[in-house]
Amino acid sequence: MSERETIRVKLVRSPIGCTQRQRDTLRGLGLTRVGKTVVVPKNPAMLGRVAAVRHLVEVEPC
């Protein structure tokens, strides 16, 4: 993977009812409100975070 590759992650579902660990993961990604979109680097660490909350977010390439 190139260092320049990024992905766009959008929070589409509320974390209400999710575990504290999932909420912390969303906060670590910078997703604090439904509808917020962030651009994150495409690396194994970020892909793991996104996978942990995949039921709450939409992902698209940048």
PQR file of N, CA, C, O and H, with PARSE charges and radii, in Angstrom:
ATOM      1  N   MET A   1       0.827  -1.178   0.000 -0.4000 1.5000
ATOM      2  CA  MET A   1       0.000   0.000   0.000 -0.0000 2.0000
ATOM      3  C   MET A   1       0.875   1.247   0.000  0.5500 1.7000
ATOM      4  O   MET A   1       1.882   1.326   0.704 -0.5500 1.4000
ATOM      5  N   SER A   2       0.476   2.182  -0.781 -0.4000 1.5000
ATOM      6  CA  SER A   2       1.201   3.442  -0.848 -0.0000 2.0000
ATOM      7  C   SER A   2       0.901   4.288   0.381  0.5500 1.7000
ATOM      8  O   SER A   2      -0.177   4.187   0.967 -0.5500 1.4000
ATOM      9  H   SER A   2      -0.342   2.118  -1.353  0.4000 1.0000
ATOM     10  N   GLU A   3       1.862   5.124   0.767 -0.4000 1.5000
ATOM     11  CA  GLU A   3       1.646   6.001   1.916 -0.0000 2.0000
ATOM     12  C   GLU A   3       0.577   7.041   1.628  0.5500 1.7000
ATOM     13  O   GLU A   3      -0.048   7.557   2.554 -0.5500 1.4000
ATOM     14  H   GLU A   3       2.738   5.206   0.291  0.4000 1.0000
ATOM     15  N   ARG A   4       0.360   7.354   0.367 -0.4000 1.5000
ATOM     16  CA  ARG A   4      -0.575   8.407  -0.014 -0.0000 2.0000
ATOM     17  C   ARG A   4      -2.017   7.915  -0.114  0.5500 1.7000
ATOM     18  O   ARG A   4      -2.933   8.734  -0.204 -0.5500 1.4000
ATOM     19  H   ARG A   4       0.868   6.935  -0.385  0.4000 1.0000
ATOM     20  N   GLU A   5      -2.238   6.631  -0.101 -0.4000 1.5000
ATOM     21  CA  GLU A   5      -3.598   6.112  -0.235 -0.0000 2.0000
ATOM     22  C   GLU A   5      -4.432   6.480   0.985  0.5500 1.7000
ATOM     23  O   GLU A   5      -3.982   6.362   2.125 -0.5500 1.4000
ATOM     24  H   GLU A   5      -1.494   5.966  -0.028  0.4000 1.0000
ATOM     25  N   THR A   6      -5.658   6.928   0.721 -0.4000 1.5000
ATOM     26  CA  THR A   6      -6.560   7.290   1.807 -0.0000 2.0000
ATOM     27  C   THR A   6      -7.941   6.719   1.530  0.5500 1.7000
ATOM     28  O   THR A   6      -8.263   6.350   0.401 -0.5500 1.4000
ATOM     29  H   THR A   6      -6.023   7.024  -0.205  0.4000 1.0000
ATOM     30  N   ILE A   7      -8.746   6.653   2.575 -0.4000 1.5000
ATOM     31  CA  ILE A   7     -10.139   6.247   2.439 -0.0000 2.0000
ATOM     32  C   ILE A   7     -11.010   7.275   3.148  0.5500 1.7000
ATOM     33  O   ILE A   7     -10.580   7.941   4.089 -0.5500 1.4000
ATOM     34  H   ILE A   7      -8.484   6.953   3.492  0.4000 1.0000
ATOM     35  N   ARG A   8     -12.235   7.383   2.674 -0.4000 1.5000
ATOM     36  CA  ARG A   8     -13.202   8.298   3.278 -0.0000 2.0000
ATOM     37  C   ARG A   8     -14.168   7.450   4.103  0.5500 1.7000
ATOM     38  O   ARG A   8     -14.761   6.501   3.590 -0.5500 1.4000
ATOM     39  H   ARG A   8     -12.584   6.842   1.908  0.4000 1.0000
ATOM     40  N   VAL A   9     -14.324   7.793   5.373 -0.4000 1.5000
ATOM     41  CA  VAL A   9     -15.180   7.044   6.288 -0.0000 2.0000
ATOM     42  C   VAL A   9     -16.271   7.978   6.792  0.5500 1.7000
ATOM     43  O   VAL A   9     -15.983   9.072   7.277 -0.5500 1.4000
ATOM     44  H   VAL A   9     -13.843   8.564   5.790  0.4000 1.0000
ATOM     45  N   LYS A  10     -17.528   7.543   6.678 -0.4000 1.5000
ATOM     46  CA  LYS A  10     -18.664   8.359   7.106 -0.0000 2.0000
ATOM     47  C   LYS A  10     -19.474   7.594   8.144  0.5500 1.7000
ATOM     48  O   LYS A  10     -19.802   6.425   7.942 -0.5500 1.4000
ATOM     49  H   LYS A  10     -17.761   6.654   6.284  0.4000 1.0000
ATOM     50  N   LEU A  11     -19.796   8.250   9.253 -0.4000 1.5000
ATOM     51  CA  LEU A  11     -20.627   7.645  10.295 -0.0000 2.0000
ATOM     52  C   LEU A  11     -22.085   7.753   9.858  0.5500 1.7000
ATOM     53  O   LEU A  11     -22.611   8.856   9.715 -0.5500 1.4000
ATOM     54  H   LEU A  11     -19.530   9.199   9.417  0.4000 1.0000
ATOM     55  N   VAL A  12     -22.738   6.611   9.646 -0.4000 1.5000
ATOM     56  CA  VAL A  12     -24.116   6.616   9.146 -0.0000 2.0000
ATOM     57  C   VAL A  12     -25.125   6.110  10.171  0.5500 1.7000
ATOM     58  O   VAL A  12     -26.329   6.293   9.991 -0.5500 1.4000
ATOM     59  H   VAL A  12     -22.310   5.715   9.762  0.4000 1.0000
ATOM     60  N   ARG A  13     -24.657   5.481  11.236 -0.4000 1.5000
ATOM     61  CA  ARG A  13     -25.556   5.003  12.286 -0.0000 2.0000
ATOM     62  C   ARG A  13     -25.042   5.458  13.641  0.5500 1.7000
ATOM     63  O   ARG A  13     -23.837   5.591  13.856 -0.5500 1.4000
ATOM     64  H   ARG A  13     -23.679   5.332  11.383  0.4000 1.0000
ATOM     65  N   SER A  14     -25.968   5.691  14.539 -0.4000 1.5000
ATOM     66  CA  SER A  14     -25.622   6.166  15.872 -0.0000 2.0000
ATOM     67  C   SER A  14     -24.964   5.060  16.693  0.5500 1.7000
ATOM     68  O   SER A  14     -25.341   3.893  16.582 -0.5500 1.4000
ATOM     69  H   SER A  14     -26.947   5.583  14.364  0.4000 1.0000
ATOM     70  N   PRO A  15     -23.983   5.422  17.516 -0.5600 1.5000
ATOM     71  CA  PRO A  15     -23.349   4.431  18.378  0.2800 2.0000
ATOM     72  C   PRO A  15     -24.145   4.126  19.650  0.5500 1.7000
ATOM     73  O   PRO A  15     -23.659   3.396  20.514 -0.5500 1.4000
ATOM     74  N   ILE A  16     -25.345   4.666  19.779 -0.4000 1.5000
ATOM     75  CA  ILE A  16     -26.167   4.353  20.949 -0.0000 2.0000
ATOM     76  C   ILE A  16     -26.436   2.848  20.955  0.5500 1.7000
ATOM     77  O   ILE A  16     -26.854   2.284  19.943 -0.5500 1.4000
ATOM     78  H   ILE A  16     -25.740   5.259  19.078  0.4000 1.0000
ATOM     79  N   GLY A  17     -26.200   2.216  22.074 -0.4000 1.5000
ATOM     80  CA  GLY A  17     -26.399   0.778  22.193 -0.0000 2.0000
ATOM     81  C   GLY A  17     -25.160  -0.032  21.856  0.5500 1.7000
ATOM     82  O   GLY A  17     -25.170  -1.256  21.990 -0.5500 1.4000
ATOM     83  H   GLY A  17     -25.861   2.675  22.896  0.4000 1.0000
ATOM     84  N   CYS A  18     -24.095   0.626  21.423 -0.4000 1.5000
ATOM     85  CA  CYS A  18     -22.844  -0.068  21.118 -0.0000 2.0000
ATOM     86  C   CYS A  18     -21.985  -0.139  22.375  0.5500 1.7000
ATOM     87  O   CYS A  18     -22.239   0.544  23.366 -0.5500 1.4000
ATOM     88  H   CYS A  18     -24.087   1.620  21.314  0.4000 1.0000
ATOM     89  N   THR A  19     -20.980  -0.968  22.305 -0.4000 1.5000
ATOM     90  CA  THR A  19     -20.084  -1.106  23.448 -0.0000 2.0000
ATOM     91  C   THR A  19     -19.194   0.130  23.578  0.5500 1.7000
ATOM     92  O   THR A  19     -19.017   0.883  22.620 -0.5500 1.4000
ATOM     93  H   THR A  19     -20.773  -1.523  21.500  0.4000 1.0000
ATOM     94  N   GLN A  20     -18.645   0.327  24.754 -0.4000 1.5000
ATOM     95  CA  GLN A  20     -17.744   1.456  24.986 -0.0000 2.0000
ATOM     96  C   GLN A  20     -16.517   1.350  24.093  0.5500 1.7000
ATOM     97  O   GLN A  20     -15.986   2.365  23.642 -0.5500 1.4000
ATOM     98  H   GLN A  20     -18.789  -0.285  25.532  0.4000 1.0000
ATOM     99  N   ARG A  21     -16.070   0.142  23.839 -0.4000 1.5000
ATOM    100  CA  ARG A  21     -14.902  -0.052  22.981 -0.0000 2.0000
ATOM    101  C   ARG A  21     -15.178   0.436  21.555  0.5500 1.7000
ATOM    102  O   ARG A  21     -14.310   1.045  20.929 -0.5500 1.4000
ATOM    103  H   ARG A  21     -16.501  -0.682  24.206  0.4000 1.0000
ATOM    104  N   GLN A  22     -16.381   0.169  21.045 -0.4000 1.5000
ATOM    105  CA  GLN A  22     -16.742   0.643  19.710 -0.0000 2.0000
ATOM    106  C   GLN A  22     -16.858   2.167  19.689  0.5500 1.7000
ATOM    107  O   GLN A  22     -16.453   2.804  18.716 -0.5500 1.4000
ATOM    108  H   GLN A  22     -17.086  -0.326  21.553  0.4000 1.0000
ATOM    109  N   ARG A  23     -17.399   2.747  20.736 -0.4000 1.5000
ATOM    110  CA  ARG A  23     -17.486   4.212  20.821 -0.0000 2.0000
ATOM    111  C   ARG A  23     -16.094   4.829  20.848  0.5500 1.7000
ATOM    112  O   ARG A  23     -15.848   5.848  20.202 -0.5500 1.4000
ATOM    113  H   ARG A  23     -17.728   2.229  21.526  0.4000 1.0000
ATOM    114  N   ASP A  24     -15.187   4.212  21.594 -0.4000 1.5000
ATOM    115  CA  ASP A  24     -13.811   4.702  21.655 -0.0000 2.0000
ATOM    116  C   ASP A  24     -13.136   4.605  20.285  0.5500 1.7000
ATOM    117  O   ASP A  24     -12.363   5.485  19.906 -0.5500 1.4000
ATOM    118  H   ASP A  24     -15.387   3.384  22.118  0.4000 1.0000
ATOM    119  N   THR A  25     -13.431   3.541  19.552 -0.4000 1.5000
ATOM    120  CA  THR A  25     -12.878   3.380  18.211 -0.0000 2.0000
ATOM    121  C   THR A  25     -13.376   4.486  17.292  0.5500 1.7000
ATOM    122  O   THR A  25     -12.597   5.058  16.530 -0.5500 1.4000
ATOM    123  H   THR A  25     -14.059   2.827  19.860  0.4000 1.0000
ATOM    124  N   LEU A  26     -14.667   4.791  17.359 -0.4000 1.5000
ATOM    125  CA  LEU A  26     -15.219   5.881  16.549 -0.0000 2.0000
ATOM    126  C   LEU A  26     -14.565   7.207  16.911  0.5500 1.7000
ATOM    127  O   LEU A  26     -14.225   7.999  16.032 -0.5500 1.4000
ATOM    128  H   LEU A  26     -15.300   4.326  17.978  0.4000 1.0000
ATOM    129  N   ARG A  27     -14.391   7.443  18.189 -0.4000 1.5000
ATOM    130  CA  ARG A  27     -13.757   8.682  18.640 -0.0000 2.0000
ATOM    131  C   ARG A  27     -12.313   8.746  18.134  0.5500 1.7000
ATOM    132  O   ARG A  27     -11.833   9.811  17.746 -0.5500 1.4000
ATOM    133  H   ARG A  27     -14.667   6.799  18.903  0.4000 1.0000
ATOM    134  N   GLY A  28     -11.631   7.610  18.142 -0.4000 1.5000
ATOM    135  CA  GLY A  28     -10.262   7.562  17.641 -0.0000 2.0000
ATOM    136  C   GLY A  28     -10.167   7.837  16.150  0.5500 1.7000
ATOM    137  O   GLY A  28      -9.156   8.349  15.670 -0.5500 1.4000
ATOM    138  H   GLY A  28     -12.021   6.745  18.457  0.4000 1.0000
ATOM    139  N   LEU A  29     -11.218   7.496  15.422 -0.4000 1.5000
ATOM    140  CA  LEU A  29     -11.265   7.793  13.991 -0.0000 2.0000
ATOM    141  C   LEU A  29     -11.665   9.240  13.728  0.5500 1.7000
ATOM    142  O   LEU A  29     -11.529   9.729  12.606 -0.5500 1.4000
ATOM    143  H   LEU A  29     -12.039   7.079  15.813  0.4000 1.0000
ATOM    144  N   GLY A  30     -12.151   9.921  14.749 -0.4000 1.5000
ATOM    145  CA  GLY A  30     -12.587  11.299  14.577 -0.0000 2.0000
ATOM    146  C   GLY A  30     -14.049  11.424  14.213  0.5500 1.7000
ATOM    147  O   GLY A  30     -14.495  12.488  13.785 -0.5500 1.4000
ATOM    148  H   GLY A  30     -12.261   9.524  15.660  0.4000 1.0000
ATOM    149  N   LEU A  31     -14.804  10.345  14.379 -0.4000 1.5000
ATOM    150  CA  LEU A  31     -16.229  10.349  14.044 -0.0000 2.0000
ATOM    151  C   LEU A  31     -17.030  10.587  15.321  0.5500 1.7000
ATOM    152  O   LEU A  31     -17.175   9.691  16.152 -0.5500 1.4000
ATOM    153  H   LEU A  31     -14.442   9.481  14.727  0.4000 1.0000
ATOM    154  N   THR A  32     -17.543  11.798  15.463 -0.4000 1.5000
ATOM    155  CA  THR A  32     -18.239  12.165  16.689 -0.0000 2.0000
ATOM    156  C   THR A  32     -19.735  12.348  16.494  0.5500 1.7000
ATOM    157  O   THR A  32     -20.493  12.272  17.461 -0.5500 1.4000
ATOM    158  H   THR A  32     -17.425  12.526  14.788  0.4000 1.0000
ATOM    159  N   ARG A  33     -20.176  12.588  15.267 -0.4000 1.5000
ATOM    160  CA  ARG A  33     -21.603  12.804  15.010 -0.0000 2.0000
ATOM    161  C   ARG A  33     -22.025  12.044  13.759  0.5500 1.7000
ATOM    162  O   ARG A  33     -21.229  11.842  12.842 -0.5500 1.4000
ATOM    163  H   ARG A  33     -19.560  12.650  14.481  0.4000 1.0000
ATOM    164  N   VAL A  34     -23.278  11.628  13.735 -0.4000 1.5000
ATOM    165  CA  VAL A  34     -23.818  10.949  12.564 -0.0000 2.0000
ATOM    166  C   VAL A  34     -23.748  11.915  11.383  0.5500 1.7000
ATOM    167  O   VAL A  34     -24.128  13.081  11.497 -0.5500 1.4000
ATOM    168  H   VAL A  34     -23.924  11.792  14.480  0.4000 1.0000
ATOM    169  N   GLY A  35     -23.260  11.418  10.256 -0.4000 1.5000
ATOM    170  CA  GLY A  35     -23.132  12.239   9.062 -0.0000 2.0000
ATOM    171  C   GLY A  35     -21.745  12.816   8.860  0.5500 1.7000
ATOM    172  O   GLY A  35     -21.440  13.316   7.778 -0.5500 1.4000
ATOM    173  H   GLY A  35     -22.951  10.471  10.163  0.4000 1.0000
ATOM    174  N   LYS A  36     -20.904  12.757   9.869 -0.4000 1.5000
ATOM    175  CA  LYS A  36     -19.549  13.304   9.758 -0.0000 2.0000
ATOM    176  C   LYS A  36     -18.684  12.377   8.914  0.5500 1.7000
ATOM    177  O   LYS A  36     -18.758  11.154   9.033 -0.5500 1.4000
ATOM    178  H   LYS A  36     -21.152  12.351  10.749  0.4000 1.0000
ATOM    179  N   THR A  37     -17.867  12.978   8.064 -0.4000 1.5000
ATOM    180  CA  THR A  37     -16.968  12.234   7.192 -0.0000 2.0000
ATOM    181  C   THR A  37     -15.534  12.627   7.502  0.5500 1.7000
ATOM    182  O   THR A  37     -15.232  13.807   7.679 -0.5500 1.4000
ATOM    183  H   THR A  37     -17.806  13.972   7.967  0.4000 1.0000
ATOM    184  N   VAL A  38     -14.655  11.641   7.567 -0.4000 1.5000
ATOM    185  CA  VAL A  38     -13.231  11.899   7.779 -0.0000 2.0000
ATOM    186  C   VAL A  38     -12.430  11.142   6.728  0.5500 1.7000
ATOM    187  O   VAL A  38     -12.860  10.103   6.227 -0.5500 1.4000
ATOM    188  H   VAL A  38     -14.901  10.683   7.423  0.4000 1.0000
ATOM    189  N   VAL A  39     -11.274  11.674   6.407 -0.4000 1.5000
ATOM    190  CA  VAL A  39     -10.350  11.015   5.491 -0.0000 2.0000
ATOM    191  C   VAL A  39      -9.197  10.481   6.328  0.5500 1.7000
ATOM    192  O   VAL A  39      -8.535  11.232   7.045 -0.5500 1.4000
ATOM    193  H   VAL A  39     -10.925  12.518   6.814  0.4000 1.0000
ATOM    194  N   VAL A  40      -8.966   9.180   6.229 -0.4000 1.5000
ATOM    195  CA  VAL A  40      -7.914   8.545   7.024 -0.0000 2.0000
ATOM    196  C   VAL A  40      -6.968   7.789   6.098  0.5500 1.7000
ATOM    197  O   VAL A  40      -7.375   7.369   5.015 -0.5500 1.4000
ATOM    198  H   VAL A  40      -9.504   8.570   5.647  0.4000 1.0000
ATOM    199  N   PRO A  41      -5.719   7.611   6.503 -0.5600 1.5000
ATOM    200  CA  PRO A  41      -4.782   6.849   5.680  0.2800 2.0000
ATOM    201  C   PRO A  41      -5.200   5.386   5.595  0.5500 1.7000
ATOM    202  O   PRO A  41      -5.741   4.817   6.543 -0.5500 1.4000
ATOM    203  N   LYS A  42      -4.935   4.800   4.446 -0.4000 1.5000
ATOM    204  CA  LYS A  42      -5.275   3.389   4.245 -0.0000 2.0000
ATOM    205  C   LYS A  42      -4.071   2.552   4.668  0.5500 1.7000
ATOM    206  O   LYS A  42      -3.191   2.244   3.864 -0.5500 1.4000
ATOM    207  H   LYS A  42      -4.495   5.262   3.676  0.4000 1.0000
ATOM    208  N   ASN A  43      -4.057   2.193   5.945 -0.4000 1.5000
ATOM    209  CA  ASN A  43      -2.994   1.345   6.470 -0.0000 2.0000
ATOM    210  C   ASN A  43      -3.648   0.285   7.359  0.5500 1.7000
ATOM    211  O   ASN A  43      -4.816   0.428   7.720 -0.5500 1.4000
ATOM    212  H   ASN A  43      -4.772   2.443   6.598  0.4000 1.0000
ATOM    213  N   PRO A  44      -2.930  -0.755   7.710 -0.5600 1.5000
ATOM    214  CA  PRO A  44      -3.538  -1.842   8.480  0.2800 2.0000
ATOM    215  C   PRO A  44      -4.176  -1.399   9.790  0.5500 1.7000
ATOM    216  O   PRO A  44      -5.206  -1.948  10.182 -0.5500 1.4000
ATOM    217  N   ALA A  45      -3.597  -0.432  10.468 -0.4000 1.5000
ATOM    218  CA  ALA A  45      -4.155   0.024  11.742 -0.0000 2.0000
ATOM    219  C   ALA A  45      -5.523   0.666  11.541  0.5500 1.7000
ATOM    220  O   ALA A  45      -6.467   0.362  12.271 -0.5500 1.4000
ATOM    221  H   ALA A  45      -2.761   0.013  10.149  0.4000 1.0000
ATOM    222  N   MET A  46      -5.630   1.544  10.566 -0.4000 1.5000
ATOM    223  CA  MET A  46      -6.906   2.223  10.314 -0.0000 2.0000
ATOM    224  C   MET A  46      -7.944   1.265   9.744  0.5500 1.7000
ATOM    225  O   MET A  46      -9.125   1.360  10.080 -0.5500 1.4000
ATOM    226  H   MET A  46      -4.864   1.791   9.973  0.4000 1.0000
ATOM    227  N   LEU A  47      -7.516   0.347   8.889 -0.4000 1.5000
ATOM    228  CA  LEU A  47      -8.462  -0.622   8.336 -0.0000 2.0000
ATOM    229  C   LEU A  47      -9.014  -1.521   9.440  0.5500 1.7000
ATOM    230  O   LEU A  47     -10.173  -1.931   9.383 -0.5500 1.4000
ATOM    231  H   LEU A  47      -6.557   0.270   8.617  0.4000 1.0000
ATOM    232  N   GLY A  48      -8.199  -1.826  10.436 -0.4000 1.5000
ATOM    233  CA  GLY A  48      -8.668  -2.610  11.579 -0.0000 2.0000
ATOM    234  C   GLY A  48      -9.687  -1.857  12.399  0.5500 1.7000
ATOM    235  O   GLY A  48     -10.670  -2.437  12.858 -0.5500 1.4000
ATOM    236  H   GLY A  48      -7.257  -1.493  10.483  0.4000 1.0000
ATOM    237  N   ARG A  49      -9.462  -0.560  12.590 -0.4000 1.5000
ATOM    238  CA  ARG A  49     -10.426   0.263  13.325 -0.0000 2.0000
ATOM    239  C   ARG A  49     -11.756   0.325  12.575  0.5500 1.7000
ATOM    240  O   ARG A  49     -12.825   0.184  13.168 -0.5500 1.4000
ATOM    241  H   ARG A  49      -8.663  -0.089  12.216  0.4000 1.0000
ATOM    242  N   VAL A  50     -11.669   0.538  11.269 -0.4000 1.5000
ATOM    243  CA  VAL A  50     -12.888   0.620  10.461 -0.0000 2.0000
ATOM    244  C   VAL A  50     -13.629  -0.715  10.494  0.5500 1.7000
ATOM    245  O   VAL A  50     -14.858  -0.733  10.564 -0.5500 1.4000
ATOM    246  H   VAL A  50     -10.800   0.653  10.787  0.4000 1.0000
ATOM    247  N   ALA A  51     -12.911  -1.816  10.444 -0.4000 1.5000
ATOM    248  CA  ALA A  51     -13.547  -3.133  10.480 -0.0000 2.0000
ATOM    249  C   ALA A  51     -14.277  -3.365  11.796  0.5500 1.7000
ATOM    250  O   ALA A  51     -15.297  -4.053  11.828 -0.5500 1.4000
ATOM    251  H   ALA A  51     -11.913  -1.801  10.386  0.4000 1.0000
ATOM    252  N   ALA A  52     -13.762  -2.798  12.876 -0.4000 1.5000
ATOM    253  CA  ALA A  52     -14.380  -2.985  14.192 -0.0000 2.0000
ATOM    254  C   ALA A  52     -15.736  -2.295  14.293  0.5500 1.7000
ATOM    255  O   ALA A  52     -16.569  -2.683  15.111 -0.5500 1.4000
ATOM    256  H   ALA A  52     -12.934  -2.239  12.850  0.4000 1.0000
ATOM    257  N   VAL A  53     -15.962  -1.272  13.465 -0.4000 1.5000
ATOM    258  CA  VAL A  53     -17.232  -0.529  13.511 -0.0000 2.0000
ATOM    259  C   VAL A  53     -17.905  -0.519  12.136  0.5500 1.7000
ATOM    260  O   VAL A  53     -18.633   0.417  11.805 -0.5500 1.4000
ATOM    261  H   VAL A  53     -15.285  -0.957  12.800  0.4000 1.0000
ATOM    262  N   ARG A  54     -17.663  -1.553  11.344 -0.4000 1.5000
ATOM    263  CA  ARG A  54     -18.159  -1.588   9.966 -0.0000 2.0000
ATOM    264  C   ARG A  54     -19.676  -1.517   9.868  0.5500 1.7000
ATOM    265  O   ARG A  54     -20.208  -1.111   8.835 -0.5500 1.4000
ATOM    266  H   ARG A  54     -17.072  -2.313  11.613  0.4000 1.0000
ATOM    267  N   HIS A  55     -20.381  -1.907  10.929 -0.4000 1.5000
ATOM    268  CA  HIS A  55     -21.844  -1.856  10.908 -0.0000 2.0000
ATOM    269  C   HIS A  55     -22.374  -0.446  11.149  0.5500 1.7000
ATOM    270  O   HIS A  55     -23.578  -0.214  11.042 -0.5500 1.4000
ATOM    271  H   HIS A  55     -19.949  -2.237  11.768  0.4000 1.0000
ATOM    272  N   LEU A  56     -21.495   0.492  11.471 -0.4000 1.5000
ATOM    273  CA  LEU A  56     -21.900   1.875  11.753 -0.0000 2.0000
ATOM    274  C   LEU A  56     -21.429   2.868  10.697  0.5500 1.7000
ATOM    275  O   LEU A  56     -21.884   4.012  10.686 -0.5500 1.4000
ATOM    276  H   LEU A  56     -20.517   0.304  11.558  0.4000 1.0000
ATOM    277  N   VAL A  57     -20.532   2.458   9.814 -0.4000 1.5000
ATOM    278  CA  VAL A  57     -19.910   3.400   8.886 -0.0000 2.0000
ATOM    279  C   VAL A  57     -20.048   2.948   7.434  0.5500 1.7000
ATOM    280  O   VAL A  57     -20.328   1.786   7.140 -0.5500 1.4000
ATOM    281  H   VAL A  57     -20.162   1.528   9.822  0.4000 1.0000
ATOM    282  N   GLU A  58     -19.839   3.917   6.538 -0.4000 1.5000
ATOM    283  CA  GLU A  58     -19.699   3.642   5.109 -0.0000 2.0000
ATOM    284  C   GLU A  58     -18.279   4.021   4.728  0.5500 1.7000
ATOM    285  O   GLU A  58     -17.744   5.017   5.214 -0.5500 1.4000
ATOM    286  H   GLU A  58     -19.612   4.861   6.777  0.4000 1.0000
ATOM    287  N   VAL A  59     -17.670   3.225   3.859 -0.4000 1.5000
ATOM    288  CA  VAL A  59     -16.292   3.465   3.454 -0.0000 2.0000
ATOM    289  C   VAL A  59     -16.242   3.577   1.938  0.5500 1.7000
ATOM    290  O   VAL A  59     -16.866   2.788   1.227 -0.5500 1.4000
ATOM    291  H   VAL A  59     -18.104   2.416   3.464  0.4000 1.0000
ATOM    292  N   GLU A  60     -15.495   4.565   1.447 -0.4000 1.5000
ATOM    293  CA  GLU A  60     -15.274   4.696   0.009 -0.0000 2.0000
ATOM    294  C   GLU A  60     -13.847   5.175  -0.220  0.5500 1.7000
ATOM    295  O   GLU A  60     -13.286   5.883   0.616 -0.5500 1.4000
ATOM    296  H   GLU A  60     -14.989   5.205   2.024  0.4000 1.0000
ATOM    297  N   PRO A  61     -13.262   4.794  -1.347 -0.5600 1.5000
ATOM    298  CA  PRO A  61     -11.893   5.237  -1.624  0.2800 2.0000
ATOM    299  C   PRO A  61     -11.859   6.725  -1.938  0.5500 1.7000
ATOM    300  O   PRO A  61     -12.843   7.293  -2.411 -0.5500 1.4000
ATOM    301  N   CYS A  62     -10.723   7.345  -1.672 -0.4000 1.5000
ATOM    302  CA  CYS A  62     -10.541   8.774  -1.994 -0.0000 2.0000
ATOM    303  C   CYS A  62      -9.801   8.916  -3.295  0.5500 1.7000
ATOM    304  O   CYS A  62      -9.548  10.035  -3.742 -0.5500 1.4000
ATOM    305  H   CYS A  62      -9.923   6.883  -1.287  0.4000 1.0000
TER
END
